[in-house]
Amino acid sequence: MPETFVIVGSGQAGAQAAGTLREHGFRGRVILVGDESLAPYQRPPLSKKFLEHLVSVERLYLRSAAYYENHRIELRLHAPVEAIDRAAGRLHLRGGTRIAYDKLLICTGSRPRTLDVPGSQSPDVHYLRTLQDALRLRGKLAPGRRVAIVGGGYIGLEVAATASAAGALVTVLESSDRILGRVTSEKVSRFFAEAHRRRGVDVRCNVRVTAFEAHERLSGVRCDSGLEPADLAVVGVGAVPNAELAQAAGLPCDGGILVDEHCRTADPLIFAAGDCTSHPNALLKRRLRLESVQNAIDQAQVAALNMCGESRAYAEVPWFWSQQYEFKLQSAGMPEGYDDIEERGSARDGSFALLYRRNNALLAVDAVNMPREYMAARKRIAEQGRASPLPGVAGAAACH
Ligand SMILES: Cc1cc2nc3c(=O)[nH]c(=O)nc-3n(C[C@H](O)[C@H](O)[C@H](O)COP(=O)(O)OP(=O)(O)OC[C@H]3O[C@@H](n4cnc5c(N)ncnc54)[C@H](O)[C@@H]3O)c2cc1C
């Protein structure tokens, strides 16, 4: 009997893994099950070009319909998986369907963290994760509309840039003392805060949202500093991993589904990849949960190859990008515990790179409109990591 490999979650990682299985020569059945009704698509444009009407829905799809057919990838869409029966090697789907697996890959991604304050159920309070979310939001962005963005992270700021380019009156409400505070240094935060302010976006820090004032429609966002009038709000306050399915099946989870460097869970027949995983990082000597396309693709490839019996380890430098106005921010590595920052180029000219070092070793780079510096630094971080991988990540239990 040919083997059946099932992938739960038809997003970036799921689609990648299905393709890798086939490209690697796996000849059994490949079933890709997803709860969304669309074939796998890219999310990054949802807060950027798609929101600006610069990209069509067709351009979001990761693969053509013919690809799945030609590669015998069985797509089961609009099919939420409700339980994993590990003893029977079976998935339970909503509506009663059962799917048997020989090996399973969980790629359930993450979902927006919600802001549970009074009024948050208003239809004018938006989150952004799916194409449906983006379509709903896009329909409401118009000149003169007052848009409150709650959270000055990547997604909030990308939406702020798009909304202000569409002529909306945008306010960013950030609870900490600077935007992008979780992901970068003060200099980059300052650069983007100024870029937004120059375009008329009101960036406010140290502001805590306590309620959304909404009756029929949203009228404002209540903050500890007072009432901010708004016609719509977009909440971007982080994401949480979709790990409940794995957890309910008894797989260890701690801020994500725990996998080892082979993307294997505690069950040798079950793998996981992408936003939903907490995985060991050989460079940082600790577990990480990443929300990035790079991580989803790379982990999915490793998981798929290991499902085919190989023994590949996932050890990549994390990298990420963001686009706000004409500025492309590219980041690689993790700027944790740096003792030195070298600046190249000039923030005033809108083209600069910051190189973060500890004990002379390059930890991370943030580059704005400086792709060459970025690529060179990213390569160096990777080479350095390979030359002296940190000990202690041989197994999942070794790193917390
Ligand atoms: C607006 C936006 C902008 C972004 N911009 C960038 C960017 O510029 N650069 C970057 O690197 N990353 C960006 N990201 C992050 C990137 O898109 C994610 O890291 C990536 O999609 C993760 O892939 P994944 O497969 O792990 O999860 P997803 O792509 O989210 O796929 C998971 C899928 O699993 C489904 N699912 C969950 N539970 C079940 C279940 N029980 N049964 C069936 N299906 C289930 C979900 O509905 C979803 O379709 C952005 C994300 C968003 C939302």
The ligand as a MOL file (V3000), in Angstrom:
LIG
                    3D

  0  0  0     0  0            999 V3000
M  V30 BEGIN CTAB
M  V30 COUNTS 53 58 0 0 0
M  V30 BEGIN ATOM
M  V30 1 C -0.9750 40.8490 6.8590 0
M  V30 2 C 0.2810 40.0310 6.9760 0
M  V30 3 C 1.4780 40.5110 6.4570 0
M  V30 4 C 2.6440 39.7570 6.5710 0
M  V30 5 N 3.8040 40.2460 6.0420 0
M  V30 6 C 4.9240 39.5030 6.0890 0
M  V30 7 C 6.1380 39.9600 5.5030 0
M  V30 8 O 6.2070 41.0650 4.9600 0
M  V30 9 N 7.2310 39.1440 5.5380 0
M  V30 10 C 7.1740 37.9150 6.1460 0
M  V30 11 O 8.1880 37.1970 6.1590 0
M  V30 12 N 6.0560 37.4590 6.7390 0
M  V30 13 C 4.9330 38.2250 6.7230 0
M  V30 14 N 3.7820 37.7650 7.2980 0
M  V30 15 C 3.8110 36.4810 8.0360 0
M  V30 16 C 3.6710 35.2900 7.0940 0
M  V30 17 O 2.5920 35.4830 6.2200 0
M  V30 18 C 3.4690 34.0410 7.9540 0
M  V30 19 O 4.5930 33.8950 8.7640 0
M  V30 20 C 3.2580 32.7970 7.0930 0
M  V30 21 O 2.0610 32.8830 6.3890 0
M  V30 22 C 3.2520 31.5700 7.9850 0
M  V30 23 O 2.9240 30.4460 7.2350 0
M  V30 24 P 2.1790 29.2240 7.9450 0
M  V30 25 O 1.9400 28.2260 6.8790 0
M  V30 26 O 2.8840 28.8420 9.1750 0
M  V30 27 O 0.7820 29.8460 8.4080 0
M  V30 28 P -0.4070 30.3550 7.4960 0
M  V30 29 O 0.0800 30.8670 6.2000 0
M  V30 30 O -1.2210 31.2430 8.3660 0
M  V30 31 O -1.2410 29.0310 7.1990 0
M  V30 32 C -1.8910 28.3130 8.2010 0
M  V30 33 C -3.1790 27.7700 7.6380 0
M  V30 34 O -3.7000 26.7560 8.4930 0
M  V30 35 C -5.0920 26.9280 8.6090 0
M  V30 36 N -5.5770 26.2070 9.7850 0
M  V30 37 C -5.4150 26.5280 11.0950 0
M  V30 38 N -6.0080 25.6150 11.8820 0
M  V30 39 C -6.5660 24.6900 11.0570 0
M  V30 40 C -7.3350 23.5090 11.2920 0
M  V30 41 N -7.6280 23.0610 12.5200 0
M  V30 42 N -7.7650 22.8110 10.2130 0
M  V30 43 C -7.4490 23.2110 8.9490 0
M  V30 44 N -6.7400 24.3250 8.6780 0
M  V30 45 C -6.2880 25.0570 9.7230 0
M  V30 46 C -5.2130 28.4460 8.6760 0
M  V30 47 O -6.5250 28.8990 8.4650 0
M  V30 48 C -4.2700 28.8360 7.5590 0
M  V30 49 O -4.9090 28.7850 6.3100 0
M  V30 50 C 2.6110 38.5050 7.2240 0
M  V30 51 C 1.3980 38.0270 7.7690 0
M  V30 52 C 0.2500 38.7740 7.6410 0
M  V30 53 C -1.0310 38.2520 8.2320 0
M  V30 END ATOM
M  V30 BEGIN BOND
M  V30 1 1 1 2
M  V30 2 1 2 3
M  V30 3 2 2 52
M  V30 4 2 3 4
M  V30 5 1 4 5
M  V30 6 1 4 50
M  V30 7 2 5 6
M  V30 8 1 6 7
M  V30 9 1 6 13
M  V30 10 2 7 8
M  V30 11 1 7 9
M  V30 12 1 9 10
M  V30 13 2 10 11
M  V30 14 1 10 12
M  V30 15 2 12 13
M  V30 16 1 13 14
M  V30 17 1 14 15
M  V30 18 1 14 50
M  V30 19 1 15 16
M  V30 20 1 16 17
M  V30 21 1 16 18
M  V30 22 1 18 19
M  V30 23 1 18 20
M  V30 24 1 20 21
M  V30 25 1 20 22
M  V30 26 1 22 23
M  V30 27 1 23 24
M  V30 28 2 24 25
M  V30 29 1 24 26
M  V30 30 1 24 27
M  V30 31 1 27 28
M  V30 32 2 28 29
M  V30 33 1 28 30
M  V30 34 1 28 31
M  V30 35 1 31 32
M  V30 36 1 32 33
M  V30 37 1 33 34
M  V30 38 1 33 48
M  V30 39 1 34 35
M  V30 40 1 35 36
M  V30 41 1 35 46
M  V30 42 1 36 37
M  V30 43 1 36 45
M  V30 44 2 37 38
M  V30 45 1 38 39
M  V30 46 1 39 40
M  V30 47 2 39 45
M  V30 48 1 40 41
M  V30 49 2 40 42
M  V30 50 1 42 43
M  V30 51 2 43 44
M  V30 52 1 44 45
M  V30 53 1 46 47
M  V30 54 1 46 48
M  V30 55 1 48 49
M  V30 56 2 50 51
M  V30 57 1 51 52
M  V30 58 1 52 53
M  V30 END BOND
M  V30 END CTAB
M  END
